[in-house]
Amino acid sequence: MNFTVINRDLQVGDVHIIAVTSSAVFLIGDADMINVASAFDTPPEALIIGPLVPLTPRG
């Protein structure tokens, strides 16, 4: 995916960040290139493969 953003006369005063997710990029300024990568770090015993999801009854 190619994504082009043109910011003309961008001025940032104050920034207030409430929360950050597990995959977030916060950038003010110029960047020629941003490289991203991901890793799957769930332990094998926590991985559920199949159509059924174990649900607990409400109450």
PDB file with SEQRES, HELIX, SHEET and CRYST1 records, atoms N, CA, C and O in Angstrom:
SEQRES   1 A   59  MET ASN PHE THR VAL ILE ASN ARG ASP LEU GLN VAL GLY          
SEQRES   2 A   59  ASP VAL HIS ILE ILE ALA VAL THR SER SER ALA VAL PHE          
SEQRES   3 A   59  LEU ILE GLY ASP ALA ASP MET ILE ASN VAL ALA SER ALA          
SEQRES   4 A   59  PHE ASP THR PRO PRO GLU ALA LEU ILE ILE GLY PRO LEU          
SEQRES   5 A   59  VAL PRO LEU THR PRO ARG GLY                                  
HELIX    1 AA1 PRO A   44  ALA A   46  5                                   3    
CRYST1    1.000    1.000    1.000  90.00  90.00  90.00 P 1           1          
ATOM      1  N   MET A   1       0.841  -1.168   0.000  1.00  0.00           N  
ATOM      2  CA  MET A   1       0.000   0.000   0.000  1.00  0.00           C  
ATOM      3  C   MET A   1       0.887   1.232   0.000  1.00  0.00           C  
ATOM      4  O   MET A   1       1.775   1.364   0.842  1.00  0.00           O  
ATOM      5  N   ASN A   2       0.654   2.113  -0.922  1.00  0.00           N  
ATOM      6  CA  ASN A   2       1.347   3.399  -0.958  1.00  0.00           C  
ATOM      7  C   ASN A   2       0.399   4.467  -0.440  1.00  0.00           C  
ATOM      8  O   ASN A   2      -0.748   4.557  -0.878  1.00  0.00           O  
ATOM      9  N   PHE A   3       0.878   5.264   0.480  1.00  0.00           N  
ATOM     10  CA  PHE A   3       0.052   6.279   1.125  1.00  0.00           C  
ATOM     11  C   PHE A   3       0.860   7.559   1.185  1.00  0.00           C  
ATOM     12  O   PHE A   3       1.931   7.588   1.792  1.00  0.00           O  
ATOM     13  N   THR A   4       0.369   8.608   0.570  1.00  0.00           N  
ATOM     14  CA  THR A   4       1.086   9.877   0.528  1.00  0.00           C  
ATOM     15  C   THR A   4       0.312  10.930   1.306  1.00  0.00           C  
ATOM     16  O   THR A   4      -0.878  11.138   1.072  1.00  0.00           O  
ATOM     17  N   VAL A   5       0.993  11.590   2.231  1.00  0.00           N  
ATOM     18  CA  VAL A   5       0.404  12.673   3.016  1.00  0.00           C  
ATOM     19  C   VAL A   5       1.245  13.911   2.799  1.00  0.00           C  
ATOM     20  O   VAL A   5       2.469  13.865   2.923  1.00  0.00           O  
ATOM     21  N   ILE A   6       0.600  15.013   2.477  1.00  0.00           N  
ATOM     22  CA  ILE A   6       1.310  16.278   2.298  1.00  0.00           C  
ATOM     23  C   ILE A   6       0.820  17.239   3.372  1.00  0.00           C  
ATOM     24  O   ILE A   6      -0.332  17.674   3.347  1.00  0.00           O  
ATOM     25  N   ASN A   7       1.694  17.565   4.310  1.00  0.00           N  
ATOM     26  CA  ASN A   7       1.374  18.510   5.376  1.00  0.00           C  
ATOM     27  C   ASN A   7       2.048  19.834   5.056  1.00  0.00           C  
ATOM     28  O   ASN A   7       3.271  19.910   4.937  1.00  0.00           O  
ATOM     29  N   ARG A   8       1.258  20.847   4.923  1.00  0.00           N  
ATOM     30  CA  ARG A   8       1.807  22.167   4.646  1.00  0.00           C  
ATOM     31  C   ARG A   8       1.685  23.019   5.903  1.00  0.00           C  
ATOM     32  O   ARG A   8       0.592  23.187   6.443  1.00  0.00           O  
ATOM     33  N   ASP A   9       2.807  23.552   6.363  1.00  0.00           N  
ATOM     34  CA  ASP A   9       2.845  24.423   7.541  1.00  0.00           C  
ATOM     35  C   ASP A   9       2.169  23.781   8.747  1.00  0.00           C  
ATOM     36  O   ASP A   9       1.273  24.364   9.358  1.00  0.00           O  
ATOM     37  N   LEU A  10       2.604  22.596   9.071  1.00  0.00           N  
ATOM     38  CA  LEU A  10       2.062  21.883  10.223  1.00  0.00           C  
ATOM     39  C   LEU A  10       2.696  22.423  11.496  1.00  0.00           C  
ATOM     40  O   LEU A  10       3.920  22.423  11.633  1.00  0.00           O  
ATOM     41  N   GLN A  11       1.868  22.882  12.425  1.00  0.00           N  
ATOM     42  CA  GLN A  11       2.349  23.384  13.706  1.00  0.00           C  
ATOM     43  C   GLN A  11       1.587  22.675  14.816  1.00  0.00           C  
ATOM     44  O   GLN A  11       0.357  22.669  14.842  1.00  0.00           O  
ATOM     45  N   VAL A  12       2.337  22.081  15.727  1.00  0.00           N  
ATOM     46  CA  VAL A  12       1.733  21.338  16.835  1.00  0.00           C  
ATOM     47  C   VAL A  12       2.066  22.066  18.126  1.00  0.00           C  
ATOM     48  O   VAL A  12       3.234  22.318  18.422  1.00  0.00           O  
ATOM     49  N   GLY A  13       1.042  22.400  18.888  1.00  0.00           N  
ATOM     50  CA  GLY A  13       1.254  23.066  20.169  1.00  0.00           C  
ATOM     51  C   GLY A  13       1.418  22.055  21.280  1.00  0.00           C  
ATOM     52  O   GLY A  13       2.544  21.741  21.667  1.00  0.00           O  
ATOM     53  N   ASP A  14       0.318  21.536  21.802  1.00  0.00           N  
ATOM     54  CA  ASP A  14       0.327  20.555  22.880  1.00  0.00           C  
ATOM     55  C   ASP A  14      -0.285  19.251  22.387  1.00  0.00           C  
ATOM     56  O   ASP A  14      -1.186  19.246  21.548  1.00  0.00           O  
ATOM     57  N   VAL A  15       0.218  18.157  22.920  1.00  0.00           N  
ATOM     58  CA  VAL A  15      -0.314  16.834  22.602  1.00  0.00           C  
ATOM     59  C   VAL A  15      -0.660  16.146  23.910  1.00  0.00           C  
ATOM     60  O   VAL A  15       0.168  16.076  24.819  1.00  0.00           O  
ATOM     61  N   HIS A  16      -1.876  15.642  24.007  1.00  0.00           N  
ATOM     62  CA  HIS A  16      -2.323  14.916  25.197  1.00  0.00           C  
ATOM     63  C   HIS A  16      -2.703  13.509  24.759  1.00  0.00           C  
ATOM     64  O   HIS A  16      -3.671  13.338  24.018  1.00  0.00           O  
ATOM     65  N   ILE A  17      -1.960  12.497  25.202  1.00  0.00           N  
ATOM     66  CA  ILE A  17      -2.224  11.107  24.845  1.00  0.00           C  
ATOM     67  C   ILE A  17      -2.885  10.424  26.032  1.00  0.00           C  
ATOM     68  O   ILE A  17      -2.336  10.405  27.133  1.00  0.00           O  
ATOM     69  N   ILE A  18      -4.065   9.865  25.803  1.00  0.00           N  
ATOM     70  CA  ILE A  18      -4.811   9.194  26.862  1.00  0.00           C  
ATOM     71  C   ILE A  18      -4.389   7.733  26.975  1.00  0.00           C  
ATOM     72  O   ILE A  18      -4.216   7.226  28.084  1.00  0.00           O  
ATOM     73  N   ALA A  19      -4.220   7.051  25.845  1.00  0.00           N  
ATOM     74  CA  ALA A  19      -3.866   5.633  25.864  1.00  0.00           C  
ATOM     75  C   ALA A  19      -3.103   5.288  24.594  1.00  0.00           C  
ATOM     76  O   ALA A  19      -3.184   5.993  23.589  1.00  0.00           O  
ATOM     77  N   VAL A  20      -2.366   4.197  24.663  1.00  0.00           N  
ATOM     78  CA  VAL A  20      -1.624   3.700  23.510  1.00  0.00           C  
ATOM     79  C   VAL A  20      -1.973   2.236  23.333  1.00  0.00           C  
ATOM     80  O   VAL A  20      -1.950   1.471  24.297  1.00  0.00           O  
ATOM     81  N   THR A  21      -2.297   1.836  22.105  1.00  0.00           N  
ATOM     82  CA  THR A  21      -2.629   0.444  21.838  1.00  0.00           C  
ATOM     83  C   THR A  21      -1.362  -0.365  21.639  1.00  0.00           C  
ATOM     84  O   THR A  21      -0.256   0.176  21.647  1.00  0.00           O  
ATOM     85  N   SER A  22      -1.534  -1.653  21.463  1.00  0.00           N  
ATOM     86  CA  SER A  22      -0.368  -2.524  21.306  1.00  0.00           C  
ATOM     87  C   SER A  22       0.336  -2.312  19.979  1.00  0.00           C  
ATOM     88  O   SER A  22       1.511  -2.656  19.848  1.00  0.00           O  
ATOM     89  N   SER A  23      -0.343  -1.761  19.003  1.00  0.00           N  
ATOM     90  CA  SER A  23       0.317  -1.451  17.731  1.00  0.00           C  
ATOM     91  C   SER A  23      -0.031  -0.018  17.361  1.00  0.00           C  
ATOM     92  O   SER A  23      -1.048   0.238  16.715  1.00  0.00           O  
ATOM     93  N   ALA A  24       0.806   0.899  17.767  1.00  0.00           N  
ATOM     94  CA  ALA A  24       0.531   2.306  17.541  1.00  0.00           C  
ATOM     95  C   ALA A  24       1.795   3.025  17.091  1.00  0.00           C  
ATOM     96  O   ALA A  24       2.904   2.679  17.496  1.00  0.00           O  
ATOM     97  N   VAL A  25       1.604   4.027  16.250  1.00  0.00           N  
ATOM     98  CA  VAL A  25       2.700   4.895  15.827  1.00  0.00           C  
ATOM     99  C   VAL A  25       2.249   6.321  16.078  1.00  0.00           C  
ATOM    100  O   VAL A  25       1.203   6.744  15.585  1.00  0.00           O  
ATOM    101  N   PHE A  26       3.022   7.050  16.831  1.00  0.00           N  
ATOM    102  CA  PHE A  26       2.751   8.466  17.072  1.00  0.00           C  
ATOM    103  C   PHE A  26       3.925   9.241  16.504  1.00  0.00           C  
ATOM    104  O   PHE A  26       5.049   9.106  16.988  1.00  0.00           O  
ATOM    105  N   LEU A  27       3.681  10.043  15.492  1.00  0.00           N  
ATOM    106  CA  LEU A  27       4.756  10.709  14.772  1.00  0.00           C  
ATOM    107  C   LEU A  27       4.356  12.143  14.479  1.00  0.00           C  
ATOM    108  O   LEU A  27       3.286  12.401  13.927  1.00  0.00           O  
ATOM    109  N   ILE A  28       5.219  13.066  14.850  1.00  0.00           N  
ATOM    110  CA  ILE A  28       5.072  14.467  14.458  1.00  0.00           C  
ATOM    111  C   ILE A  28       6.353  14.840  13.737  1.00  0.00           C  
ATOM    112  O   ILE A  28       7.442  14.736  14.301  1.00  0.00           O  
ATOM    113  N   GLY A  29       6.228  15.262  12.527  1.00  0.00           N  
ATOM    114  CA  GLY A  29       7.406  15.631  11.750  1.00  0.00           C  
ATOM    115  C   GLY A  29       7.484  14.812  10.476  1.00  0.00           C  
ATOM    116  O   GLY A  29       6.502  14.206  10.046  1.00  0.00           O  
ATOM    117  N   ASP A  30       8.659  14.802   9.883  1.00  0.00           N  
ATOM    118  CA  ASP A  30       8.854  14.132   8.609  1.00  0.00           C  
ATOM    119  C   ASP A  30       9.521  12.780   8.806  1.00  0.00           C  
ATOM    120  O   ASP A  30      10.365  12.605   9.685  1.00  0.00           O  
ATOM    121  N   ALA A  31       9.130  11.840   7.979  1.00  0.00           N  
ATOM    122  CA  ALA A  31       9.764  10.521   7.956  1.00  0.00           C  
ATOM    123  C   ALA A  31       9.821  10.067   6.506  1.00  0.00           C  
ATOM    124  O   ALA A  31       8.805  10.057   5.811  1.00  0.00           O  
ATOM    125  N   ASP A  32      11.001   9.693   6.056  1.00  0.00           N  
ATOM    126  CA  ASP A  32      11.119   9.197   4.691  1.00  0.00           C  
ATOM    127  C   ASP A  32      10.533   7.801   4.564  1.00  0.00           C  
ATOM    128  O   ASP A  32       9.916   7.473   3.550  1.00  0.00           O  
ATOM    129  N   MET A  33      10.722   6.981   5.587  1.00  0.00           N  
ATOM    130  CA  MET A  33      10.252   5.606   5.518  1.00  0.00           C  
ATOM    131  C   MET A  33       9.940   5.100   6.923  1.00  0.00           C  
ATOM    132  O   MET A  33      10.682   5.366   7.868  1.00  0.00           O  
ATOM    133  N   ILE A  34       8.836   4.368   7.050  1.00  0.00           N  
ATOM    134  CA  ILE A  34       8.470   3.722   8.309  1.00  0.00           C  
ATOM    135  C   ILE A  34       8.347   2.235   8.029  1.00  0.00           C  
ATOM    136  O   ILE A  34       7.552   1.828   7.182  1.00  0.00           O  
ATOM    137  N   ASN A  35       9.119   1.426   8.724  1.00  0.00           N  
ATOM    138  CA  ASN A  35       9.056  -0.028   8.585  1.00  0.00           C  
ATOM    139  C   ASN A  35       8.362  -0.605   9.805  1.00  0.00           C  
ATOM    140  O   ASN A  35       8.664  -0.231  10.937  1.00  0.00           O  
ATOM    141  N   VAL A  36       7.435  -1.514   9.571  1.00  0.00           N  
ATOM    142  CA  VAL A  36       6.720  -2.142  10.671  1.00  0.00           C  
ATOM    143  C   VAL A  36       6.886  -3.653  10.595  1.00  0.00           C  
ATOM    144  O   VAL A  36       7.101  -4.214   9.520  1.00  0.00           O  
ATOM    145  N   ALA A  37       6.785  -4.296  11.736  1.00  0.00           N  
ATOM    146  CA  ALA A  37       6.861  -5.753  11.807  1.00  0.00           C  
ATOM    147  C   ALA A  37       5.989  -6.214  12.961  1.00  0.00           C  
ATOM    148  O   ALA A  37       5.641  -5.428  13.842  1.00  0.00           O  
ATOM    149  N   SER A  38       5.642  -7.478  12.949  1.00  0.00           N  
ATOM    150  CA  SER A  38       4.833  -8.010  14.038  1.00  0.00           C  
ATOM    151  C   SER A  38       5.354  -9.389  14.423  1.00  0.00           C  
ATOM    152  O   SER A  38       6.021 -10.065  13.640  1.00  0.00           O  
ATOM    153  N   ALA A  39       5.036  -9.780  15.634  1.00  0.00           N  
ATOM    154  CA  ALA A  39       5.423 -11.095  16.133  1.00  0.00           C  
ATOM    155  C   ALA A  39       4.238 -11.698  16.873  1.00  0.00           C  
ATOM    156  O   ALA A  39       3.495 -10.991  17.553  1.00  0.00           O  
ATOM    157  N   PHE A  40       4.071 -12.978  16.739  1.00  0.00           N  
ATOM    158  CA  PHE A  40       2.988 -13.696  17.409  1.00  0.00           C  
ATOM    159  C   PHE A  40       3.570 -14.319  18.664  1.00  0.00           C  
ATOM    160  O   PHE A  40       4.295 -15.310  18.582  1.00  0.00           O  
ATOM    161  N   ASP A  41       3.264 -13.754  19.823  1.00  0.00           N  
ATOM    162  CA  ASP A  41       3.904 -14.207  21.055  1.00  0.00           C  
ATOM    163  C   ASP A  41       2.957 -14.907  22.026  1.00  0.00           C  
ATOM    164  O   ASP A  41       3.244 -14.985  23.221  1.00  0.00           O  
ATOM    165  N   THR A  42       1.836 -15.417  21.527  1.00  0.00           N  
ATOM    166  CA  THR A  42       0.915 -16.146  22.389  1.00  0.00           C  
ATOM    167  C   THR A  42       1.478 -17.539  22.667  1.00  0.00           C  
ATOM    168  O   THR A  42       1.890 -18.222  21.729  1.00  0.00           O  
ATOM    169  N   PRO A  43       1.510 -17.978  23.918  1.00  0.00           N  
ATOM    170  CA  PRO A  43       2.020 -19.322  24.204  1.00  0.00           C  
ATOM    171  C   PRO A  43       1.133 -20.383  23.545  1.00  0.00           C  
ATOM    172  O   PRO A  43      -0.076 -20.181  23.428  1.00  0.00           O  
ATOM    173  N   PRO A  44       1.709 -21.503  23.115  1.00  0.00           N  
ATOM    174  CA  PRO A  44       0.937 -22.527  22.397  1.00  0.00           C  
ATOM    175  C   PRO A  44      -0.269 -23.040  23.177  1.00  0.00           C  
ATOM    176  O   PRO A  44      -1.291 -23.360  22.570  1.00  0.00           O  
ATOM    177  N   GLU A  45      -0.181 -23.128  24.506  1.00  0.00           N  
ATOM    178  CA  GLU A  45      -1.307 -23.656  25.285  1.00  0.00           C  
ATOM    179  C   GLU A  45      -2.489 -22.687  25.341  1.00  0.00           C  
ATOM    180  O   GLU A  45      -3.590 -23.095  25.711  1.00  0.00           O  
ATOM    181  N   ALA A  46      -2.290 -21.419  24.985  1.00  0.00           N  
ATOM    182  CA  ALA A  46      -3.381 -20.448  24.983  1.00  0.00           C  
ATOM    183  C   ALA A  46      -4.021 -20.300  23.607  1.00  0.00           C  
ATOM    184  O   ALA A  46      -5.043 -19.628  23.474  1.00  0.00           O  
ATOM    185  N   LEU A  47      -3.443 -20.912  22.595  1.00  0.00           N  
ATOM    186  CA  LEU A  47      -3.940 -20.784  21.229  1.00  0.00           C  
ATOM    187  C   LEU A  47      -5.097 -21.742  21.006  1.00  0.00           C  
ATOM    188  O   LEU A  47      -4.982 -22.934  21.290  1.00  0.00           O  
ATOM    189  N   ILE A  48      -6.210 -21.231  20.501  1.00  0.00           N  
ATOM    190  CA  ILE A  48      -7.388 -22.044  20.214  1.00  0.00           C  
ATOM    191  C   ILE A  48      -7.582 -22.050  18.705  1.00  0.00           C  
ATOM    192  O   ILE A  48      -7.808 -21.004  18.096  1.00  0.00           O  
ATOM    193  N   ILE A  49      -7.494 -23.228  18.106  1.00  0.00           N  
ATOM    194  CA  ILE A  49      -7.713 -23.354  16.666  1.00  0.00           C  
ATOM    195  C   ILE A  49      -8.961 -24.189  16.466  1.00  0.00           C  
ATOM    196  O   ILE A  49      -9.033 -25.323  16.939  1.00  0.00           O  
ATOM    197  N   GLY A  50      -9.938 -23.644  15.776  1.00  0.00           N  
ATOM    198  CA  GLY A  50     -11.169 -24.367  15.521  1.00  0.00           C  
ATOM    199  C   GLY A  50     -12.346 -23.417  15.477  1.00  0.00           C  
ATOM    200  O   GLY A  50     -12.209 -22.237  15.801  1.00  0.00           O  
ATOM    201  N   PRO A  51     -13.501 -23.922  15.079  1.00  0.00           N  
ATOM    202  CA  PRO A  51     -14.673 -23.053  14.935  1.00  0.00           C  
ATOM    203  C   PRO A  51     -15.356 -22.716  16.256  1.00  0.00           C  
ATOM    204  O   PRO A  51     -16.149 -21.775  16.309  1.00  0.00           O  
ATOM    205  N   LEU A  52     -15.069 -23.456  17.318  1.00  0.00           N  
ATOM    206  CA  LEU A  52     -15.767 -23.245  18.584  1.00  0.00           C  
ATOM    207  C   LEU A  52     -14.927 -22.421  19.544  1.00  0.00           C  
ATOM    208  O   LEU A  52     -13.726 -22.646  19.695  1.00  0.00           O  
ATOM    209  N   VAL A  53     -15.572 -21.474  20.183  1.00  0.00           N  
ATOM    210  CA  VAL A  53     -14.922 -20.653  21.194  1.00  0.00           C  
ATOM    211  C   VAL A  53     -15.542 -21.014  22.535  1.00  0.00           C  
ATOM    212  O   VAL A  53     -16.765 -20.954  22.670  1.00  0.00           O  
ATOM    213  N   PRO A  54     -14.741 -21.390  23.536  1.00  0.00           N  
ATOM    214  CA  PRO A  54     -15.323 -21.744  24.836  1.00  0.00           C  
ATOM    215  C   PRO A  54     -15.943 -20.521  25.508  1.00  0.00           C  
ATOM    216  O   PRO A  54     -15.277 -19.504  25.705  1.00  0.00           O  
ATOM    217  N   LEU A  55     -17.212 -20.630  25.853  1.00  0.00           N  
ATOM    218  CA  LEU A  55     -17.931 -19.529  26.501  1.00  0.00           C  
ATOM    219  C   LEU A  55     -18.368 -19.968  27.886  1.00  0.00           C  
ATOM    220  O   LEU A  55     -18.705 -21.132  28.104  1.00  0.00           O  
ATOM    221  N   THR A  56     -18.359 -19.035  28.812  1.00  0.00           N  
ATOM    222  CA  THR A  56     -18.858 -19.324  30.154  1.00  0.00           C  
ATOM    223  C   THR A  56     -20.273 -18.778  30.273  1.00  0.00           C  
ATOM    224  O   THR A  56     -20.560 -17.698  29.757  1.00  0.00           O  
ATOM    225  N   PRO A  57     -21.159 -19.498  30.940  1.00  0.00           N  
ATOM    226  CA  PRO A  57     -22.538 -19.012  31.070  1.00  0.00           C  
ATOM    227  C   PRO A  57     -22.608 -17.776  31.960  1.00  0.00           C  
ATOM    228  O   PRO A  57     -21.853 -17.646  32.924  1.00  0.00           O  
ATOM    229  N   ARG A  58     -23.519 -16.878  31.624  1.00  0.00           N  
ATOM    230  CA  ARG A  58     -23.721 -15.676  32.436  1.00  0.00           C  
ATOM    231  C   ARG A  58     -24.548 -16.031  33.663  1.00  0.00           C  
ATOM    232  O   ARG A  58     -25.409 -16.909  33.628  1.00  0.00           O  
ATOM    233  N   GLY A  59     -24.258 -15.323  34.741  1.00  0.00           N  
ATOM    234  CA  GLY A  59     -25.112 -15.529  35.898  1.00  0.00           C  
ATOM    235  C   GLY A  59     -24.417 -15.715  37.172  1.00  0.00           C  
ATOM    236  O   GLY A  59     -25.061 -15.896  38.205  1.00  0.00           O  
TER     237      GLY A  59                                                      
END                                                                             
